[in-house]
Amino acid sequence: MNCTQAQHAIQLDLDGELPWLKKRALQRHTARCRTCREAWRQHRAIRQAMGRLAAIGPSCGLTGSKKR
């Protein structure tokens, strides 16, 4: 796996959509590539932070009905 393939695989891995064999290839690549390893860590940290955000519902004026 090269860095371009790894960058795409990182997204699939974090989405839980990366097949097992490609996951192993990503793990081998990130074990020896500092840039891709750091990219994976940053993507994971962003997703974890986003998961901690509270869901925000629509404001009172955005209910979908139009008033005249």
C-alpha positions as CSV (number, residue, x, y, z in Angstrom):
1,M,0.0,0.0,0.0
2,N,1.3,3.5,-0.9
3,C,0.5,6.8,0.8
4,T,-2.3,7.7,-1.7
5,Q,-4.0,4.3,-1.1
6,A,-3.5,4.7,2.6
7,Q,-5.2,8.1,2.7
8,H,-8.3,6.6,1.1
9,A,-8.2,3.5,3.3
10,I,-8.0,5.7,6.4
11,Q,-11.5,7.0,5.7
12,L,-12.9,3.6,5.0
13,D,-11.3,2.2,8.1
14,L,-12.8,4.9,10.4
15,D,-16.2,4.3,8.7
16,G,-15.8,0.6,9.5
17,E,-16.0,-0.2,5.8
18,L,-12.4,-1.4,5.1
19,P,-12.1,-5.1,4.3
20,W,-9.9,-7.1,6.7
21,L,-7.1,-7.7,4.2
22,K,-6.9,-4.0,3.3
23,K,-7.0,-3.1,7.0
24,R,-4.0,-5.3,7.6
25,A,-2.2,-3.6,4.7
26,L,-3.1,-0.2,6.2
27,Q,-1.7,-1.3,9.6
28,R,1.5,-2.4,8.0
29,H,1.8,0.8,6.0
30,T,1.1,3.1,9.0
31,A,3.6,1.1,11.1
32,R,6.4,2.3,8.8
33,C,5.0,5.6,7.5
34,R,5.0,8.4,10.0
35,T,3.0,10.8,7.8
36,C,0.1,8.3,7.3
37,R,0.2,7.2,10.9
38,E,-0.2,10.8,12.0
39,A,-3.0,11.4,9.4
40,W,-4.9,8.3,10.8
41,R,-4.5,9.6,14.4
42,Q,-5.7,13.1,13.4
43,H,-8.8,11.8,11.5
44,R,-9.6,9.5,14.5
45,A,-9.3,12.4,16.9
46,I,-11.6,14.6,14.8
47,R,-14.2,11.9,14.6
48,Q,-14.0,11.3,18.4
49,A,-14.4,15.0,19.1
50,M,-17.3,15.3,16.7
51,G,-19.0,12.3,18.5
52,R,-18.9,14.2,21.7
53,L,-20.7,17.2,20.3
54,A,-24.3,17.6,21.3
55,A,-26.8,17.3,18.5
56,I,-28.4,20.6,17.6
57,G,-32.0,20.6,16.4
58,P,-33.6,23.2,14.1
59,S,-34.4,26.6,15.5
60,C,-38.0,27.6,15.9
61,G,-38.0,29.4,12.6
62,L,-36.8,26.4,10.6
63,T,-39.7,24.0,11.0
64,G,-40.3,23.6,7.2
65,S,-43.6,25.5,7.1
66,K,-43.8,28.7,5.2
67,K,-45.7,31.6,6.7
68,R,-47.1,34.5,4.6
